[in-house]
Amino acid sequence: MNQRHTPTLTPTPHSKLPAVGTTIFTRMSSLAAEHGAVNLGQGFPDFACEPALIDRVEAAMRAGHNQYPMMPGAAPLRLAIAAKISALYGHAYDAATDITVTAGATQGLTTAILCCVHPGDEVIVIEPAYDSYLPAIALAGGVPVTVAMRLGPQGYGVPWELVAAAVTARTRLIIVNSPHNPTGSVLRPADIAALADIVRGTHILILSDEVYEHMVYDGGRHESLCRHPELAARSFVVSSFGKTYHVTGWKVGYVAAPPSLSLEFRKVHQYNVFSVNTPMQHGLAAHMADAAPYLDLPAFYQRKRDLFRDGLRASRFECLPADGTYFQCVRYDAISQAGEAAFAEWLTSEIKVAAIPVAAFYRQGQESGIVRFCYAKQDATLQLALARLARL
Ligand SMILES: *Cc1c(COP(=O)(O)O)cnc(C)c1O
């Protein structure tokens, strides 16, 4: 036998995402744990979901719903989603062809991008933006074209004239997110009209991230793109049960899109995840028979938002308008001139409250002296954080 020794080589892949490292959310969460800080950084509730939801998932397992579901999702869940969209937004999606259950909204967003963006296609991303959009565009070989939101007295808004100016013959997709993470801003009818004007007569598709659809406050209404037939006809609308039912760790979401878009979406979905956790889907389908849990959500979170904002009045933080989501952005220039990351780290290690720098949501890390707090927390958690922040 040939015993010739060959040196062991570890092949290194040529990275497709060379700029991607540990996310700010992971870094701030471990810093928070290290310093015993109240974690208002990463966006997840620190309270339990409804016990009935867990009972329904358990019942689904005991009833034998433990094998592969249908590729696009368990039929009862797709029917429940279509019925809900029809009741809330008046759009009739066909559960058989237009609704696909995904492993969280993140997989839905990435799959939507992968199924329609070709190498060299341009994708318009409005910044600050949720952190999964840009890597997904990179994996597809797309070219991100960023447009920065404008911060005025009413809060953050989309400068639609700049979005219109960013459109070229190569624009394939525009990504919108309302209610918006991290700013808490919400698209209004005038925004929808402006978006419709931009895409009318073009081949541009829209990816609408609506995971906070049930978190619009002060009597405002969620402008789902499902409400607007002209836009729904070219949109992937994405939502997440994690946000709606306080179960971010379950990672179940869905994408609603017209048949021609769903067909392409499912081609990628089928060979990426194929299908999503069966008992969770049946449990969620049963739970959706009752609309109260999501219809009560605006009042539930608005009270927490107000508790948090009222508490910050004792400090020198300046609260920006917060019309939706469970995030509150604050300016801190009356407290410190430090950069956002340095300020967030100081806040975590010295004041023992973790926040996220808004610069982390910009490709170029634009600094605006603003950090984001998450108020999806028990009142006791918020009060503990406020007692610490009030000293500033
Ligand atoms: C949380 C979040 C998501 C991801 O939802 P998952 O269901 O947890 O994958 C997507 N978009 C935005 C804006 C989010 O805040």
Ligand as a Chemical Component Dictionary entry (heavy atoms), coordinates in Angstrom:
data_LIG
# 
_chem_comp.id                   LIG 
_chem_comp.type                 NON-POLYMER 
_chem_comp.pdbx_formal_charge   0 
_chem_comp.three_letter_code    LIG 
# 
loop_
_chem_comp_atom.comp_id 
_chem_comp_atom.atom_id 
_chem_comp_atom.alt_atom_id 
_chem_comp_atom.type_symbol 
_chem_comp_atom.charge 
_chem_comp_atom.model_Cartn_x 
_chem_comp_atom.model_Cartn_y 
_chem_comp_atom.model_Cartn_z 
_chem_comp_atom.pdbx_ordinal 
LIG C1 C1 C 0 -38.303 39.846 13.658 1  
LIG C2 C2 C 0 -38.287 40.366 12.265 2  
LIG C3 C3 C 0 -38.266 39.493 11.178 3  
LIG C4 C4 C 0 -38.045 38.007 11.330 4  
LIG O1 O1 O 0 -39.124 37.280 11.775 5  
LIG P1 P1 P 0 -38.923 35.727 12.138 6  
LIG O2 O2 O 0 -40.294 35.177 12.027 7  
LIG O3 O3 O 0 -38.371 35.686 13.513 8  
LIG O4 O4 O 0 -37.979 35.151 11.146 9  
LIG C5 C5 C 0 -38.356 40.025 9.905  10 
LIG N1 N1 N 0 -38.454 41.354 9.704  11 
LIG C6 C6 C 0 -38.454 42.228 10.717 12 
LIG C7 C7 C 0 -38.566 43.670 10.417 13 
LIG C8 C8 C 0 -38.356 41.773 12.030 14 
LIG O5 O5 O 0 -38.298 42.643 13.032 15 
# 
loop_
_chem_comp_bond.comp_id 
_chem_comp_bond.atom_id_1 
_chem_comp_bond.atom_id_2 
_chem_comp_bond.value_order 
_chem_comp_bond.pdbx_ordinal 
LIG C1 C2 SING 1  
LIG C2 C3 SING 2  
LIG C2 C8 DOUB 3  
LIG C3 C4 SING 4  
LIG C3 C5 DOUB 5  
LIG C4 O1 SING 6  
LIG O1 P1 SING 7  
LIG P1 O2 DOUB 8  
LIG P1 O3 SING 9  
LIG P1 O4 SING 10 
LIG C5 N1 SING 11 
LIG N1 C6 DOUB 12 
LIG C6 C7 SING 13 
LIG C6 C8 SING 14 
LIG C8 O5 SING 15 
# 
